[in-house]
Amino acid sequence: MRLKELLEEESMPMVVILPGRFQPPHPGHLHGYLKLVSKFGAENVYISMTDITNPEDSPLSYDERKEIFTKLLGVPSNKIIKVTKQYNVKEIVRALDLGKNTVISVAISKKDANEDRFSLNDKIDGAESYMRKFKQDDILSPYKEHCYVVEYPTTVFDVSGKRLNSASQLRLLFKNLKTEQKKKIFKEIYSVFDERLFKVFLDKFSS
């Protein structure tokens, strides 16, 4: 069944998963999420995160990132799911209680695709041909037969005159600023200021 027919067919729903570390969630991530929503519908798109952390490049917990997404970026809380392993279709099916006729796609940014961070062959349970690139006019199959990879554009966003396209760039910028500059950056990134979450940033991204 092709995409247009699929989105109109209640008996064969589609789910699109946007997985990532999101350390931290930022406007580029939101833009990617909204791009997917505009294409596949708000009811069909979810963000997935693990609770794996490390002090070097993944200091924020799942709960902290979820709060940033919901409070500062406006993503509905029921559209964010916790997983133990990304790109694991069986876990997505369990987390969302999906029916056997559901079509599942996972989304990756153009930047990550160009950097070969995602391989169709090493992110799956099953045969090499299980994971397929999503094509608009393809006839799509339920997750028991195939899972699809959707590519979305990488967003460049401006922060104090610097053009950024990744969370790692944002972490580095934040780390090297004084506290008042960090507060200004925080307000610029999220358009609102949350004292508690700002303190989380100071704690996690300053050392």
Buried (B, 14 or more C-beta within 10 A) or exposed (E): BEBEEBBEEEEBBBBBBBBBBBBBBBBBBBBBBBBBBEBBEEEBBBBBBBEEBEEEEBBBBBEBBBBBBBBBBEBEEEBBBEBEEBBBBEBBBEBBEBEEBBBBBBBBBEBBBEEEEBEBEEBBEEEEEBBBEBEEEBEBBBBBEBBBBBBBEBBEBEBEEEEBBBBEBBBEBBEEBEEEEBBBBBEEBBEEEBEEBBEBBBEBBEE
